[in-house]
């Protein structure tokens, strides 16, 4: 079995497998049996994956609990990133929006994550959706209770790295430029159909040696398997869900044709395309089935796409 390559996660210095595991979707919230979640993690860790991403809001804490049990069983060095945010789905929801600017509440959430994950130290803690006004974050300086609290926890040796995870490119880019974050996780802004993160966010990350984690590589499934009927329905009704518009679905049409012409399965093309960018530290699909993870592993082991295919994607 070919080993998964590892890449440096920016200035954290952590060497993470270029294929990681997203913990968003393998909870009861998505109808995934717990036994299947453990099977997914068992395969991931046996296959060499050493990076898992979770958050308190994923399954209202179930994702962290599952990851904690799964990594404990696996043994070995597995790095975990988790987050602080979506506090209405956490143990401090009774405080309402005030929790977002309350250091004690933020610490309480982090400590609860540590208990669920079974860790006395967290490798990475991210601000979840840093653009939310509840945080009161100044995007040009990073000043705010949440970042001050995470910096204190880092100094205290409770966490190793500070990150941000979200989908608002402008705010994330401005925060990256402050130099106060070690890692970023972005989704829906870098995949086969959309690459706007490459214009500003990734250059800012490179300037400050931030690790780059890419989530949601399959654009809600439309880049995992062909969804021509779904796309036709969007066009018929004129109703496009978040992350889609006519320009995006036009590009998806061309990507589907390219997959047919090259014989490269769609999901494989998506993973290998992102791994063709050396600035990307790790890609973290969120499998709901063991078979989905098997497909992702097979794709990652094949490495970056050939240059001629990359050129055709650039033209699209």
C-alpha positions in Angstrom: 0.0 0.0 0.0 1.4 3.4 -1.0 1.9 5.7 2.0 0.2 9.0 2.0 2.5 12.0 1.5 2.9 14.5 4.3 3.1 18.3 4.0 4.1 21.0 6.4 1.2 22.8 8.0 2.7 26.2 7.7 4.5 27.7 10.6 3.0 25.2 13.0 5.7 22.8 11.8 3.3 19.9 12.0 3.7 17.3 9.2 0.2 16.3 8.2 -1.0 13.9 5.6 -2.1 15.6 2.5 -5.5 13.9 2.8 -7.1 14.5 6.2 -10.5 13.6 7.6 -13.4 16.1 8.0 -15.6 15.3 11.0 -18.6 17.4 10.0 -20.8 14.8 8.4 -20.3 11.4 10.2 -22.7 12.2 13.1 -26.3 11.3 13.8 -27.2 14.8 12.5 -26.5 13.4 9.0 -28.0 10.0 9.8 -24.7 8.2 10.0 -24.7 5.3 12.5 -22.0 5.5 15.1 -20.6 2.1 14.0 -20.0 3.5 10.5 -18.3 6.6 11.9 -15.9 4.4 13.8 -15.3 2.3 10.7 -14.5 5.4 8.8 -12.0 6.5 11.4 -10.5 3.0 11.7 -9.8 2.9 8.0 -8.5 6.4 8.0 -6.0 5.8 10.7 -4.9 2.4 9.5 -4.3 4.0 6.1 -2.0 6.6 7.7 -4.2 9.7 7.9 -2.9 11.7 10.8 -5.1 14.8 10.7 -8.7 15.2 11.7 -10.9 18.3 11.8 -13.9 18.7 14.1 -15.9 21.4 15.9 -18.3 21.6 18.9 -21.2 22.5 16.5 -20.8 19.3 14.5 -23.5 17.1 15.7 -23.9 19.2 18.8 -20.6 17.8 20.2 -21.0 14.2 18.9 -18.3 14.7 16.3 -15.7 15.6 18.9 -16.8 12.7 21.1 -16.5 10.3 18.2 -13.1 11.7 17.2 -11.9 11.4 20.8 -12.9 7.8 21.0 -11.6 7.0 17.5 -8.2 8.5 18.0 -7.8 6.9 21.4 -8.4 3.5 19.9 -6.0 4.2 17.0 -3.1 5.3 19.1 -0.1 6.9 17.5 0.3 10.6 16.6 -2.9 12.0 15.2 -3.3 15.8 15.1 -6.7 17.3 15.8 -8.1 20.7 14.9 -11.3 21.9 16.5 -13.0 25.3 16.7 -14.9 27.8 18.9 -18.1 29.2 17.4 -21.8 28.6 16.6 -22.2 28.9 20.4 -25.9 28.4 20.2 -25.1 24.7 19.6 -22.7 24.4 22.5 -22.8 24.2 26.4 -22.8 28.1 26.7 -25.9 28.6 24.5 -27.8 30.0 27.5 -25.6 33.1 27.5 -26.8 34.0 24.0 -24.6 36.4 21.9 -22.8 37.6 25.1 -20.9 34.4 25.1 -18.9 35.4 22.0 -17.2 38.2 24.0 -16.9 36.4 27.3 -13.5 34.9 28.0 -14.9 32.6 30.7 -17.5 31.2 28.2 -14.9 30.7 25.5 -12.6 28.9 27.9 -15.5 26.7 29.0 -16.2 25.7 25.4 -12.5 24.9 24.8 -12.3 22.8 28.0 -15.4 20.9 27.0 -13.9 20.1 23.6 -10.8 18.8 25.4 -12.9 16.5 27.5 -14.9 15.2 24.6 -11.7 14.7 22.5 -9.9 13.1 25.5 -7.0 15.5 25.2 -5.1 17.7 27.7 -3.7 19.7 24.8 -5.3 20.8 21.5 -3.1 20.9 18.4 -5.2 23.6 16.7 -8.2 25.7 17.8 -9.9 27.9 15.2 -12.3 30.8 15.3 -15.4 29.3 13.6 -16.9 31.8 11.1 -14.7 34.8 12.2 -16.8 37.2 10.2 -19.8 36.8 12.5 -20.5 40.2 14.1 -21.1 38.5 17.5 -17.3 38.1 17.8 -16.6 41.8 17.6 -13.4 41.1 15.8 -11.6 43.9 14.1 -10.7 42.3 10.8 -7.7 44.7 10.3 -6.0 44.1 13.6 -7.6 40.8 14.9 -8.4 42.6 18.2 -11.3 41.0 20.1 -12.0 38.8 23.1 -11.9 35.6 21.1 -8.4 36.1 19.7 -7.0 37.4 23.0 -8.3 34.4 24.8 -6.9 31.9 22.2 -3.5 33.7 22.4 -3.6 33.3 26.2 -4.4 29.7 25.9 -1.6 29.2 23.5 0.8 31.0 25.9 -0.4 28.8 28.7 0.4 25.6 26.7 -3.3 24.5 26.4 -3.4 24.9 22.6 -0.6 24.7 20.0 -1.9 26.8 17.1 -4.6 29.4 16.4 -6.6 29.2 13.2 -9.7 30.4 11.5 -12.3 28.5 9.6 -15.0 30.0 7.5 -16.2 31.0 4.0 -16.0 34.8 4.0 -12.9 35.5 1.9 -12.6 39.3 2.5 -12.7 39.0 6.3 -10.4 35.9 6.4 -7.9 37.6 4.1 -7.8 40.8 6.3 -7.4 38.6 9.4 -4.6 36.6 7.7 -2.8 39.8 7.0 -2.6 40.6 10.7 -0.1 37.8 11.1 -1.8 36.6 14.3 -3.2 33.3 12.9 -1.2 30.1 12.2 -3.7 28.2 10.1 -6.7 28.7 7.9 -9.5 26.5 6.8 -11.6 27.6 3.9 -14.4 25.9 2.0 -16.5 26.5 -1.2 -13.8 28.9 -2.4 -11.3 26.4 -3.9 -12.3 23.4 -5.9 -12.7 22.3 -9.6 -15.3 25.0 -10.3 -14.3 27.9 -8.1 -10.8 29.1 -7.2 -11.3 32.6 -5.9 -9.3 31.8 -2.7 -6.2 31.8 -4.8 -6.5 35.5 -5.7 -6.1 37.0 -2.2 -6.5 34.6 0.7 -3.8 32.1 -0.3 -1.2 34.9 -1.1 -1.9 36.4 2.4 -1.5 32.9 3.9 1.8 32.4 2.1 3.1 35.8 3.2 2.6 34.8 6.9 3.5 31.1 6.5 0.0 29.9 7.4 -1.0 26.3 7.0 -3.8 25.9 4.4 -6.6 23.4 5.0 -9.3 22.9 2.3 -12.7 21.6 3.3 -15.7 20.9 1.1 -13.8 19.9 -2.0 -16.9 18.4 -3.7 -19.2 21.5 -3.6 -22.1 19.8 -1.8 -21.6 16.7 -3.8 -21.9 18.3 -7.2 -18.2 17.6 -7.8 -18.2 14.1 -6.3 -20.7 12.4 -8.7 -22.5 13.9 -11.6 -25.7 15.7 -10.6 -27.0 16.7 -14.0 -30.7 16.4 -12.9 -30.1 18.7 -9.9 -28.3 21.2 -12.0 -31.1 21.1 -14.6 -33.6 21.8 -11.9 -31.6 24.8 -10.7 -31.7 26.2 -14.2 -35.4 25.4 -14.7 -36.4 27.2 -11.5 -33.7 29.8 -11.4 -33.2 28.9 -7.7 -29.5 28.3 -6.9 -28.5 27.2 -3.4 -25.6 28.8 -1.6 -22.3 28.2 -3.5 -24.0 28.0 -6.9 -25.0 30.4 -9.7 -25.2 30.1 -13.4 -21.5 30.7 -13.9 -20.6 28.0 -11.4 -22.9 25.4 -13.0 -21.6 26.3 -16.4 -18.1 25.5 -15.2 -19.4 22.2 -13.7 -20.9 21.3 -17.1 -17.4 21.6 -18.5 -15.8 19.7 -15.6 -18.2 16.8 -16.2 -17.2 16.7 -19.9 -13.5 16.8 -18.9 -14.0 13.8 -16.6 -15.6 11.9 -19.4 -12.9 12.8 -21.9 -10.0 11.9 -19.5 -11.6 8.9 -17.9 -10.7 10.3 -14.5 -13.5 9.9 -12.0 -15.0 13.2 -10.8 -14.2 12.8 -7.1 -10.6 11.7 -7.9 -10.1 14.6 -10.2 -11.3 17.0 -7.4 -8.9 15.6 -4.8 -5.9 15.4 -7.1 -6.6 18.9 -8.5 -6.3 20.4 -5.0 -3.2 18.4 -4.2 -1.6 19.8 -7.3 -1.2 23.1 -5.4 1.9 22.9 -3.2 0.6 25.6 -0.9 -2.3 23.3 0.2 -1.3 21.5 3.4 -4.2 19.1 3.5 -7.6 18.4 1.9 -10.3 17.2 4.3 -13.3 15.6 2.6 -16.1 14.6 5.0 -17.1 11.0 4.2 -20.4 9.5 5.4 -19.5 6.1 4.1 -16.4 3.9 4.3 -16.6 3.6 0.5 -16.3 7.4 0.1 -13.1 7.4 2.2 -11.7 4.5 0.2 -12.2 6.5 -3.0 -10.6 9.6 -1.5 -7.6 7.5 -0.3 -7.1 6.0 -3.8 -7.2 9.4 -5.3 -4.7 10.9 -2.9 -2.2 8.1 -3.5 -2.2 8.9 -7.2 -0.8 12.3 -6.5 -1.3 15.6 -8.4 -3.0 15.6 -11.8 -1.0 15.6 -15.0 -0.1 19.0 -16.4 -2.2 18.7 -19.5 -5.3 18.0 -17.4 -4.5 21.0 -15.1 -4.2 23.2 -18.1 -7.6 22.2 -19.3 -9.1 23.0 -15.9 -7.4 26.4 -16.0 -9.1 27.1 -19.3 -12.5 26.2 -17.8 
